[in-house]
Amino acid sequence: MNTREAELLGLPFNIRNISTRTQNWNGVRIDITKAHYDEGEILHPLGYENKTRLSVNLDEVGGITEPRLSKNVPCSAEHKPRYMAFAPAGAALWGYASKLRYCYDATVMFDLESLEARLEHHVSRSRGEAPRLRYAEPRIWTLVNMLVAIPQDDSSYQLYGDSLTAAIFAIAFESRETNAHSGTLAPWQLNRVVEYMKLRLPRQVELQELASLVGLSQWHFARAFKASMGTSPYQWQLAARLKEARHLLLTTEHTIEDVAVATGFSDYMHLIRQFRKKIGMPPATWRRLHKS
């Protein structure tokens, strides 16, 4: 890319190419960016200045990246692998690097006021107002990696994406109230949620729906459900879909494509992948072995 092309795109001249895809879960927006660079220094605004955001460094090759609050003032925090940088709305972030060849990162954007109401989770204001550079939080880094691995525009992962973003939000802004609630669901709560999910197969269910059934925030509900069942709401729903898929494979002549649609998978390849992963073989093979 030459200097003129870079100017037209608003990019530093030594960024060779850049691609960004966007996901939205639970009112949280995630921009996932991959960029390749030519040799040289890089110094440019990271954008999203009007958003409260968390920039997560997923991978870098060649050099190391450095977030800055001011263009010409180096970051005083020591570089850490898998670091993150947080900035409240209105605060600019700059990115600097030298000898960098490749960078893979995700920017998670929060509307704190609406999320606090939607997730019914108290935000620690001190954690939401002060910038933090090059800090490590392994839980968030792992959750963001799981989130960016979700196939784009695949609604069958609704519960999964909702659960991950609720957890990221709660950990990023955790306060004393975050850790004040623990334990399992009461039997009536568990029964209500399980029956609700059973009745709505194959329709996608949002985490907010389930949490509201038992009067909990999404974060506390997801933790209590897993403590009660030993699995997350998404994994429980996935197991229920696979159980129904096995039933249809044994009792009907439906094609694999029809079974996938009837059980809420995004397409037949998604069903095949999950069947292989959980059952150990593709659905067609399982049907031949088990159907009388």
C-alpha positions as CSV (number, residue, x, y, z in Angstrom):
1,M,0.0,0.0,0.0
2,N,1.5,3.4,-0.9
3,T,1.2,6.6,1.1
4,R,-1.6,8.0,-1.0
5,E,-3.7,4.9,-0.7
6,A,-3.1,4.9,3.0
7,E,-4.2,8.5,3.3
8,L,-7.4,7.7,1.4
9,L,-8.1,4.8,3.8
10,G,-7.1,6.7,6.9
11,L,-4.4,4.2,7.6
12,P,-0.7,4.5,8.4
13,F,1.3,3.9,5.2
14,N,2.9,0.7,6.4
15,I,-0.3,-1.2,7.1
16,R,-0.4,-3.6,4.2
17,N,-4.0,-4.8,4.7
18,I,-6.6,-4.9,7.4
19,S,-9.9,-6.6,7.9
20,T,-12.5,-6.3,10.6
21,R,-15.7,-8.2,11.3
22,T,-18.3,-7.3,13.9
23,Q,-20.4,-9.5,16.2
24,N,-23.2,-8.4,18.5
25,W,-24.2,-10.4,21.6
26,N,-26.4,-9.3,24.5
27,G,-26.1,-5.6,23.6
28,V,-22.3,-5.9,23.4
29,R,-20.4,-5.1,20.2
30,I,-17.1,-6.9,19.3
31,D,-14.9,-5.8,16.4
32,I,-12.4,-8.4,15.5
33,T,-9.4,-7.1,13.5
34,K,-6.5,-8.8,11.7
35,A,-3.8,-6.6,10.2
36,H,-0.6,-7.2,8.3
37,Y,2.2,-4.6,8.3
38,D,5.4,-3.7,6.4
39,E,8.6,-3.0,8.3
40,G,8.6,0.3,10.1
41,E,7.1,2.2,13.0
42,I,3.3,2.4,13.5
43,L,1.6,5.1,15.4
44,H,-2.1,5.7,14.9
45,P,-5.4,6.3,16.8
46,L,-7.1,3.1,17.7
47,G,-10.6,4.6,17.2
48,Y,-13.9,4.1,19.0
49,E,-13.2,7.2,21.1
50,N,-17.0,7.7,21.8
51,K,-17.3,4.1,23.2
52,T,-16.3,2.6,26.5
53,R,-14.2,-0.2,25.2
54,L,-11.8,-3.0,26.0
55,S,-9.1,-3.8,23.5
56,V,-7.8,-7.4,23.8
57,N,-4.5,-8.4,22.2
58,L,-5.1,-11.9,20.8
59,D,-1.8,-12.3,18.9
60,E,1.1,-10.4,17.5
61,V,4.1,-11.4,15.4
62,G,7.4,-9.6,14.8
63,G,7.2,-6.6,17.2
64,I,5.1,-5.8,20.2
65,T,2.2,-3.5,20.4
66,E,1.9,-0.6,22.8
67,P,-1.3,1.2,23.8
68,R,-0.9,4.9,24.7
69,L,-3.2,7.5,26.2
70,S,-1.2,10.3,24.4
71,K,0.3,10.1,21.0
72,N,3.9,10.9,21.9
73,V,4.0,9.6,25.5
74,P,5.1,6.0,25.7
75,C,3.1,3.6,27.9
76,S,4.7,3.2,31.3
77,A,3.2,-0.2,32.0
78,E,5.4,-3.2,31.2
79,H,4.4,-5.3,28.2
80,K,2.5,-8.5,29.1
81,P,1.5,-11.3,26.8
82,R,-2.2,-11.4,26.2
83,Y,-2.6,-8.0,27.6
84,M,-5.7,-5.7,27.5
85,A,-6.3,-2.0,27.4
86,F,-9.4,-0.3,28.8
87,A,-10.6,3.2,28.0
88,P,-13.9,4.9,29.0
89,A,-15.9,6.8,26.5
90,G,-14.2,10.1,25.6
91,A,-10.7,8.9,26.3
92,A,-8.5,8.4,23.2
93,L,-6.2,5.4,22.8
94,W,-3.2,5.3,20.4
95,G,-1.4,2.3,19.1
96,Y,2.4,2.2,18.6
97,A,4.7,-0.6,17.4
98,S,7.9,-1.1,15.6
99,K,8.9,-4.1,13.5
100,L,5.4,-5.5,13.8
101,R,4.3,-7.8,11.0
102,Y,0.9,-9.1,12.1
103,C,-1.7,-8.2,14.8
104,Y,-4.9,-9.9,15.8
105,D,-7.1,-8.1,18.3
106,A,-10.7,-7.7,19.5
107,T,-12.3,-4.5,20.7
108,V,-15.3,-5.1,23.0
109,M,-17.6,-2.1,23.3
110,F,-19.9,-1.5,26.2
111,D,-22.9,0.9,26.8
112,L,-22.6,0.7,30.6
113,E,-25.9,2.3,31.4
114,S,-28.0,0.1,29.2
115,L,-26.0,-3.1,30.0
116,E,-26.4,-2.4,33.7
117,A,-30.1,-2.4,33.2
118,R,-30.2,-5.3,30.7
119,L,-27.9,-7.6,32.7
120,E,-29.2,-6.4,36.1
121,H,-25.6,-6.2,37.2
122,H,-24.1,-3.4,39.3
123,V,-21.2,-1.7,37.7
124,S,-18.2,-0.6,39.8
125,R,-18.0,3.0,38.7
126,S,-14.3,3.3,39.7
127,R,-13.5,0.4,37.2
128,G,-15.6,2.0,34.5
129,E,-14.1,5.5,34.6
130,A,-10.3,5.0,34.8
131,P,-8.2,3.9,31.8
132,R,-6.0,0.8,32.3
133,L,-3.2,-0.1,30.0
134,R,-1.4,-3.4,29.5
135,Y,-3.1,-5.3,32.2
136,A,-3.7,-9.0,32.2
137,E,-7.0,-10.7,33.1
138,P,-6.8,-14.4,31.9
139,R,-10.5,-15.0,32.5
140,I,-11.5,-12.2,30.1
141,W,-8.8,-13.1,27.5
142,T,-10.1,-16.7,27.4
143,L,-13.7,-15.7,27.2
144,V,-13.0,-13.2,24.3
145,N,-11.1,-16.0,22.5
146,M,-14.1,-18.2,22.8
147,L,-16.4,-15.4,21.6
148,V,-14.4,-14.6,18.5
149,A,-14.4,-18.3,17.5
150,I,-18.2,-18.3,17.1
151,P,-19.1,-18.5,13.4
152,Q,-20.4,-15.2,12.1
153,D,-24.2,-14.8,11.8
154,D,-24.9,-18.2,13.4
155,S,-28.0,-17.8,15.6
156,S,-27.7,-21.3,17.0
157,Y,-24.9,-20.0,19.3
158,Q,-27.3,-17.4,20.9
159,L,-27.1,-18.7,24.4
160,Y,-23.4,-19.3,24.2
161,G,-22.6,-15.7,23.0
162,D,-25.0,-14.2,25.6
163,S,-23.3,-16.2,28.4
164,L,-19.8,-15.2,27.3
165,T,-20.6,-11.5,27.0
166,A,-22.4,-11.4,30.3
167,A,-19.4,-13.0,31.9
168,I,-17.0,-10.6,30.2
169,F,-19.0,-7.6,31.4
170,A,-19.3,-8.9,35.0
171,I,-15.6,-9.6,35.3
172,A,-14.5,-6.3,33.6
173,F,-16.6,-4.2,36.0
174,E,-16.9,-6.5,39.0
175,S,-17.6,-5.0,42.4
176,R,-18.3,-6.4,45.8
177,E,-21.9,-7.1,44.6
178,T,-20.5,-9.3,41.9
179,N,-19.2,-11.8,44.4
180,A,-22.0,-11.5,46.9
181,H,-24.3,-13.9,45.2
182,S,-23.4,-17.6,44.7
183,G,-24.9,-21.0,45.1
184,T,-27.3,-23.1,43.1
185,L,-30.8,-22.6,41.7
186,A,-33.7,-23.7,43.9
187,P,-35.5,-26.8,42.6
188,W,-38.5,-24.8,41.4
189,Q,-36.2,-22.4,39.5
190,L,-34.3,-25.2,37.8
191,N,-37.5,-27.0,36.8
192,R,-39.0,-23.8,35.4
193,V,-35.9,-23.1,33.3
194,V,-35.4,-26.7,32.0
195,E,-39.1,-27.0,31.0
196,Y,-39.0,-23.7,29.3
197,M,-36.0,-24.7,27.2
198,K,-37.5,-28.1,26.4
199,L,-40.8,-26.6,25.2
200,R,-39.0,-24.1,23.0
201,L,-36.7,-26.4,21.1
202,P,-35.7,-25.8,18.3
203,R,-36.2,-22.0,18.8
204,Q,-33.2,-20.0,19.9
205,V,-33.4,-18.8,23.5
206,E,-31.6,-15.8,24.9
207,L,-29.9,-15.9,28.3
208,Q,-32.0,-12.9,29.3
209,E,-35.2,-14.9,28.9
210,L,-34.0,-17.7,31.2
211,A,-32.7,-15.4,33.8
212,S,-35.9,-13.4,34.0
213,L,-37.9,-16.6,34.6
214,V,-36.3,-16.9,38.0
215,G,-35.6,-13.3,38.9
216,L,-31.8,-13.3,38.5
217,S,-29.3,-11.2,36.6
218,Q,-27.8,-13.0,33.6
219,W,-24.4,-13.3,35.3
220,H,-25.8,-14.8,38.5
221,F,-28.2,-17.1,36.6
222,A,-25.5,-18.5,34.4
223,R,-23.2,-19.2,37.4
224,A,-26.1,-20.8,39.4
225,F,-27.3,-22.9,36.5
226,K,-23.8,-24.4,36.0
227,A,-23.4,-25.0,39.8
228,S,-26.8,-26.8,39.7
229,M,-26.4,-28.8,36.5
230,G,-22.6,-29.1,36.1
231,T,-22.9,-27.5,32.6
232,S,-23.7,-24.2,31.1
233,P,-27.2,-23.3,29.7
234,Y,-25.8,-23.4,26.2
235,Q,-24.2,-26.9,26.7
236,W,-27.4,-28.2,28.2
237,Q,-29.4,-26.9,25.2
238,L,-26.8,-28.4,22.8
239,A,-27.1,-31.8,24.5
240,A,-31.0,-31.6,24.3
241,R,-30.7,-30.8,20.6
242,L,-28.4,-33.8,20.0
243,K,-30.8,-36.0,22.0
244,E,-33.7,-34.9,19.8
245,A,-31.6,-35.4,16.7
246,R,-30.8,-39.0,17.7
247,H,-34.5,-39.6,18.3
248,L,-35.4,-38.3,14.8
249,L,-32.6,-40.3,13.2
250,L,-34.0,-43.5,14.7
251,T,-37.7,-42.9,14.3
252,T,-38.1,-41.0,11.0
253,E,-36.7,-41.1,7.4
254,H,-35.8,-37.4,7.6
255,T,-32.6,-36.3,5.8
256,I,-29.7,-35.0,7.9
257,E,-30.6,-31.5,6.6
258,D,-34.2,-31.8,7.8
259,V,-33.1,-33.1,11.2
260,A,-30.7,-30.2,11.6
261,V,-33.5,-27.7,10.9
262,A,-35.9,-29.5,13.2
263,T,-33.5,-29.5,16.1
264,G,-32.3,-25.9,15.9
265,F,-28.8,-26.3,14.3
266,S,-27.8,-23.5,11.9
267,D,-27.3,-26.1,9.1
268,Y,-26.5,-29.7,8.5
269,M,-22.7,-29.2,8.8
270,H,-23.1,-27.7,12.2
271,L,-25.1,-30.8,13.2
272,I,-22.4,-33.1,11.8
273,R,-19.6,-31.2,13.6
274,Q,-21.3,-31.4,16.9
275,F,-22.4,-35.0,16.4
276,R,-18.8,-36.0,15.7
277,K,-17.5,-34.0,18.7
278,K,-20.0,-35.3,21.2
279,I,-21.0,-38.8,19.8
280,G,-17.8,-39.7,18.1
281,M,-19.1,-40.3,14.6
282,P,-21.2,-38.5,11.9
283,P,-25.1,-38.8,12.2
284,A,-25.4,-40.9,9.1
285,T,-23.0,-43.5,10.4
286,W,-24.7,-43.4,13.8
287,R,-28.1,-44.0,12.1
288,R,-26.8,-47.0,10.2
289,L,-25.4,-48.6,13.3
290,H,-28.4,-48.0,15.5
291,K,-31.5,-48.1,13.4
292,S,-33.1,-51.5,13.2
